[in-house]
Amino acid sequence: MSSPMGTPDVSAEVEAATQRVRELGEQVAEQARKNGLAWLEGYETVLKNMLDLEEQAAKGTGAEWATTLATTHANFVRSTSEVVLGAMRQQLKGS
């Protein structure tokens, strides 16, 4: 279709291209959210396992001070990471 000046009317083509770019952007953002949540779950699992190992290793020494220190550290990391990772999870979920 031509405009009154005889130049081709490209507005429909531009609108279609804009819509395709918008849809692609939404797909990329959704996949990034999914990947972020999967990474977060994996990180939480590794962190939990490392903290459990830390506590078990300290208990294995037989030294009460080492057990107390490791337990205190593990509890601190659990508490702070729960807040931080929870906030990240909420952002990724869009809530």
C-alpha positions in Angstrom: 0.0 0.0 0.0 1.3 3.5 -0.8 0.9 6.7 1.0 -0.5 9.8 -0.8 3.1 10.8 -1.6 3.7 7.6 -3.5 6.0 6.1 -0.8 5.3 2.6 0.5 3.3 2.4 3.8 5.6 0.4 6.1 3.7 1.1 9.3 2.0 -2.3 9.3 5.4 -4.0 8.8 7.0 -2.0 11.6 4.1 -2.8 13.9 4.4 -6.5 13.1 8.2 -6.4 13.7 7.7 -4.5 16.9 5.2 -7.2 18.1 7.7 -10.0 17.3 10.5 -8.2 19.2 8.1 -7.7 22.2 7.1 -11.4 22.2 10.7 -12.5 21.9 11.7 -10.2 24.8 8.9 -11.7 26.9 10.1 -15.2 26.1 13.7 -14.3 27.0 12.6 -12.7 30.3 10.5 -15.8 31.2 13.4 -18.2 30.5 15.7 -16.0 32.6 13.3 -16.2 35.5 13.1 -20.0 35.2 16.9 -20.2 35.0 17.3 -17.9 38.0 14.9 -20.0 40.1 16.7 -23.2 39.1 20.1 -21.6 40.0 18.7 -20.4 43.3 17.3 -23.8 44.3 20.7 -25.4 43.4 22.6 -22.8 45.4 20.3 -23.4 48.5 20.9 -27.1 48.3 24.7 -26.7 48.1 24.6 -24.2 50.9 22.5 -26.5 53.1 24.9 -29.4 52.4 28.0 -27.4 53.2 26.6 -26.1 56.5 25.5 -29.6 57.5 29.0 -30.8 56.7 30.6 -28.0 58.7 28.5 -28.9 61.7 29.2 -32.7 61.4 32.9 -32.0 61.0 33.0 -29.9 64.1 31.1 -32.5 66.1 33.6 -35.1 64.9 36.4 -33.2 66.6 34.9 -33.9 70.0 35.7 -30.3 71.0 32.6 -28.6 72.3 33.9 -25.1 71.4 34.3 -26.2 67.8 30.8 -27.6 67.7 29.4 -24.5 69.3 31.3 -22.2 66.8 30.2 -24.3 63.8 26.6 -24.4 64.9 26.5 -20.7 65.6 28.1 -19.9 62.2 25.8 -22.3 60.4 22.7 -20.9 62.1 23.8 -17.3 61.2 24.3 -18.2 57.5 21.0 -20.1 57.4 19.1 -17.1 58.8 20.7 -14.5 56.6 20.6 -16.5 53.5 16.9 -17.3 54.1 16.2 -13.6 54.0 18.4 -12.8 51.0 17.5 -15.8 48.9 13.8 -15.4 49.8 13.9 -11.8 48.5 15.6 -13.0 45.3 13.0 -15.7 44.9 10.2 -13.2 45.2 11.8 -10.9 42.6 12.2 -13.8 40.2 8.6 -14.9 40.7 7.4 -11.4 40.2 5.6 -11.3 43.5 
